[in-house]
Amino acid sequence: MLSLDNQVLFQARTTQLDTPTLKHNDWQQNLPVNGDPSRMCPKCGKTFHRKQERDRHIRCYLPHSIYCPFTLCSWRGDRQGIFTAHWRKKHPAVPEPANTHIYDPSKLVNPILCGALTVEEAGSIASSLVERRAVELDKADVWENGWGRRRKKF
C-alpha cells in the first residue's frame, strides 16, 4: 500500500501523463484576445495577440516616417532595419547617417488608441509633417505625394 504522500505524487504524475500536449497553434487559439479592445485596431477591428503588433499595424495607416537623405533618392519607409538594408545596397560608399526620421509615428498611436484622434486625423497631421519636412529637405519634387505609401482599401 502506498503512503498518502506517495499516492498524491503518483496521482500527480499520472495526471500529467494523461494531459494532452499542446501543438504550436493550440496555445495561440486559447489566448483570451477575442473581443479584447486593448488589442484591437480601432480602424478595422483586427485583433492582435501582442500590443506591439497592434501598434505596428496602426502605424501602417500613417505616412512613412524614415527617409533616405540622398538628394535624388526617393526611398521612404517605416523600419530602421529596412532603411539600413537600402543604404547598404544603394549607397555603400557613404557612411550611414545618424538621424533619418521625418517624424515619430508612435506619438500619434497613443492618441488614436485613447480616442483623442481618429486614424484619419492622425494621418492628416502626419501628412502635414511629412510635407513640411519634404520642403525643408528639398525633397518635395522627389516625393510625389505626402502620403508615402499606397492607401489601404477598406
C-alpha positions as a Markdown table, in Angstrom:
| # | Residue | x | y | z |
|---|---|---|---|---|
| 1 | Met | 0.0 | 0.0 | 0.0 |
| 2 | Leu | 1.3 | 3.5 | -0.9 |
| 3 | Ser | 1.6 | 6.1 | 1.8 |
| 4 | Leu | -0.6 | 9.3 | 1.4 |
| 5 | Asp | 2.4 | 11.3 | 0.1 |
| 6 | Asn | 3.3 | 8.7 | -2.4 |
| 7 | Gln | -0.4 | 8.4 | -3.5 |
| 8 | Val | -0.5 | 12.2 | -4.2 |
| 9 | Leu | 2.8 | 12.1 | -6.0 |
| 10 | Phe | 1.6 | 9.0 | -8.1 |
| 11 | Gln | -1.7 | 10.7 | -8.9 |
| 12 | Ala | 0.1 | 13.9 | -10.0 |
| 13 | Arg | 2.4 | 12.0 | -12.3 |
| 14 | Thr | -0.4 | 10.0 | -13.9 |
| 15 | Thr | -2.5 | 13.2 | -14.4 |
| 16 | Gln | 0.4 | 14.8 | -16.2 |
| 17 | Leu | 0.8 | 11.9 | -18.4 |
| 18 | Asp | -2.9 | 11.9 | -19.3 |
| 19 | Thr | -2.9 | 15.6 | -20.1 |
| 20 | Pro | -2.6 | 16.1 | -23.9 |
| 21 | Thr | 0.3 | 18.1 | -25.1 |
| 22 | Leu | -0.5 | 21.3 | -27.0 |
| 23 | Lys | 0.5 | 21.8 | -30.6 |
| 24 | His | 2.2 | 25.0 | -31.7 |
| 25 | Asn | -1.1 | 26.7 | -32.9 |
| 26 | Asp | -3.2 | 25.5 | -30.0 |
| 27 | Trp | -1.7 | 27.9 | -27.4 |
| 28 | Gln | -2.4 | 30.8 | -29.8 |
| 29 | Gln | -6.0 | 29.8 | -30.2 |
| 30 | Asn | -6.5 | 29.6 | -26.4 |
| 31 | Leu | -5.2 | 33.1 | -25.7 |
| 32 | Pro | -8.0 | 35.4 | -24.4 |
| 33 | Val | -7.7 | 38.1 | -27.1 |
| 34 | Asn | -11.1 | 37.8 | -28.9 |
| 35 | Gly | -13.0 | 40.9 | -28.1 |
| 36 | Asp | -10.2 | 42.4 | -26.0 |
| 37 | Pro | -10.4 | 46.1 | -27.0 |
| 38 | Ser | -6.9 | 46.8 | -25.8 |
| 39 | Arg | -5.5 | 44.6 | -28.6 |
| 40 | Met | -7.9 | 45.6 | -31.3 |
| 41 | Cys | -7.3 | 48.1 | -34.2 |
| 42 | Pro | -9.8 | 50.9 | -33.9 |
| 43 | Lys | -9.9 | 51.3 | -37.6 |
| 44 | Cys | -10.5 | 47.8 | -39.0 |
| 45 | Gly | -11.3 | 45.8 | -35.8 |
| 46 | Lys | -8.5 | 43.3 | -36.3 |
| 47 | Thr | -7.4 | 41.7 | -33.1 |
| 48 | Phe | -3.7 | 41.1 | -32.2 |
| 49 | His | -2.0 | 38.8 | -29.7 |
| 50 | Arg | 0.5 | 41.5 | -28.7 |
| 51 | Lys | 0.0 | 45.2 | -28.3 |
| 52 | Gln | 3.3 | 45.8 | -30.2 |
| 53 | Glu | 1.8 | 44.1 | -33.2 |
| 54 | Arg | -1.3 | 46.2 | -32.9 |
| 55 | Asp | 0.7 | 49.4 | -32.7 |
| 56 | Arg | 2.8 | 48.5 | -35.7 |
| 57 | His | -0.4 | 47.7 | -37.6 |
| 58 | Ile | -1.9 | 51.2 | -36.7 |
| 59 | Arg | 1.4 | 52.8 | -37.9 |
| 60 | Cys | 0.6 | 51.3 | -41.4 |
| 61 | Tyr | -2.3 | 53.8 | -41.7 |
| 62 | Leu | 0.2 | 56.7 | -41.3 |
| 63 | Pro | 2.8 | 58.1 | -43.7 |
| 64 | His | 6.3 | 56.7 | -43.8 |
| 65 | Ser | 8.5 | 58.1 | -41.1 |
| 66 | Ile | 12.0 | 57.4 | -42.3 |
| 67 | Tyr | 13.6 | 58.9 | -45.4 |
| 68 | Cys | 16.9 | 58.5 | -47.4 |
| 69 | Pro | 18.9 | 61.7 | -47.1 |
| 70 | Phe | 20.4 | 61.3 | -50.6 |
| 71 | Thr | 19.2 | 64.2 | -52.7 |
| 72 | Leu | 17.7 | 62.3 | -55.6 |
| 73 | Cys | 16.8 | 59.2 | -53.7 |
| 74 | Ser | 13.0 | 58.9 | -53.2 |
| 75 | Trp | 13.2 | 55.9 | -50.7 |
| 76 | Arg | 10.9 | 56.2 | -47.7 |
| 77 | Gly | 9.9 | 53.5 | -45.2 |
| 78 | Asp | 8.9 | 52.8 | -41.6 |
| 79 | Arg | 11.5 | 50.4 | -40.2 |
| 80 | Gln | 15.1 | 51.3 | -39.5 |
| 81 | Gly | 16.3 | 47.8 | -40.5 |
| 82 | Ile | 14.9 | 48.1 | -43.9 |
| 83 | Phe | 16.5 | 51.6 | -44.3 |
| 84 | Thr | 19.8 | 50.1 | -43.3 |
| 85 | Ala | 19.4 | 47.4 | -46.0 |
| 86 | His | 18.5 | 50.1 | -48.5 |
| 87 | Trp | 21.5 | 52.2 | -47.6 |
| 88 | Arg | 24.0 | 49.3 | -47.8 |
| 89 | Lys | 22.6 | 48.3 | -51.2 |
| 90 | Lys | 22.1 | 51.6 | -52.9 |
| 91 | His | 24.7 | 53.9 | -51.2 |
| 92 | Pro | 27.5 | 51.5 | -50.0 |
| 93 | Ala | 30.4 | 54.0 | -50.3 |
| 94 | Val | 28.9 | 56.5 | -47.8 |
| 95 | Pro | 28.6 | 56.0 | -44.0 |
| 96 | Glu | 25.0 | 55.6 | -42.8 |
| 97 | Pro | 23.6 | 58.9 | -41.4 |
| 98 | Ala | 22.5 | 59.0 | -37.7 |
| 99 | Asn | 19.1 | 60.6 | -37.9 |
| 100 | Thr | 16.8 | 59.8 | -40.8 |
| 101 | His | 13.4 | 60.2 | -39.2 |
| 102 | Ile | 10.8 | 62.5 | -40.6 |
| 103 | Tyr | 8.5 | 62.3 | -37.5 |
| 104 | Asp | 7.8 | 59.9 | -34.7 |
| 105 | Pro | 4.7 | 57.9 | -35.5 |
| 106 | Ser | 4.5 | 56.3 | -32.0 |
| 107 | Lys | 3.4 | 59.8 | -30.7 |
| 108 | Leu | 0.3 | 59.5 | -32.8 |
| 109 | Val | -0.6 | 55.9 | -32.0 |
| 110 | Asn | -1.5 | 56.5 | -28.3 |
| 111 | Pro | -4.0 | 59.4 | -29.1 |
| 112 | Ile | -5.6 | 57.0 | -31.6 |
| 113 | Leu | -5.9 | 54.3 | -29.1 |
| 114 | Cys | -7.3 | 56.7 | -26.4 |
| 115 | Gly | -9.9 | 58.0 | -28.9 |
| 116 | Ala | -8.4 | 61.5 | -28.9 |
| 117 | Leu | -7.7 | 61.2 | -32.6 |
| 118 | Thr | -9.2 | 59.2 | -35.4 |
| 119 | Val | -6.8 | 57.4 | -37.7 |
| 120 | Glu | -7.8 | 59.9 | -40.5 |
| 121 | Glu | -7.0 | 62.9 | -38.2 |
| 122 | Ala | -3.6 | 61.3 | -37.2 |
| 123 | Gly | -2.9 | 60.6 | -40.9 |
| 124 | Ser | -3.6 | 64.2 | -41.8 |
| 125 | Ile | -1.3 | 65.5 | -39.0 |
| 126 | Ala | 1.4 | 63.1 | -40.1 |
| 127 | Ser | 1.0 | 64.1 | -43.8 |
| 128 | Ser | 1.4 | 67.8 | -43.0 |
| 129 | Leu | 4.5 | 66.9 | -41.0 |
| 130 | Val | 5.9 | 65.0 | -44.0 |
| 131 | Glu | 5.0 | 67.7 | -46.5 |
| 132 | Arg | 6.7 | 70.4 | -44.3 |
| 133 | Arg | 9.8 | 68.2 | -43.8 |
| 134 | Ala | 9.9 | 67.4 | -47.6 |
| 135 | Val | 10.2 | 71.1 | -48.3 |
| 136 | Glu | 12.9 | 71.5 | -45.6 |
| 137 | Leu | 14.9 | 68.6 | -47.1 |
| 138 | Asp | 14.4 | 69.8 | -50.7 |
| 139 | Lys | 12.6 | 66.6 | -51.5 |
| 140 | Ala | 9.2 | 68.0 | -52.4 |
| 141 | Asp | 9.6 | 67.1 | -56.1 |
| 142 | Val | 11.3 | 63.8 | -55.3 |
| 143 | Trp | 8.4 | 62.6 | -53.1 |
| 144 | Glu | 5.4 | 62.6 | -55.4 |
| 145 | Asn | 2.9 | 62.6 | -52.6 |
| 146 | Gly | 3.0 | 63.4 | -48.9 |
| 147 | Trp | 1.5 | 60.0 | -48.0 |
| 148 | Gly | 4.5 | 57.9 | -48.9 |
| 149 | Arg | 2.6 | 54.6 | -49.2 |
| 150 | Arg | -0.3 | 53.2 | -51.1 |
| 151 | Arg | -3.5 | 53.8 | -49.3 |
| 152 | Lys | -5.2 | 50.8 | -47.8 |
| 153 | Lys | -8.5 | 49.7 | -49.2 |
| 154 | Phe | -11.2 | 49.2 | -46.6 |
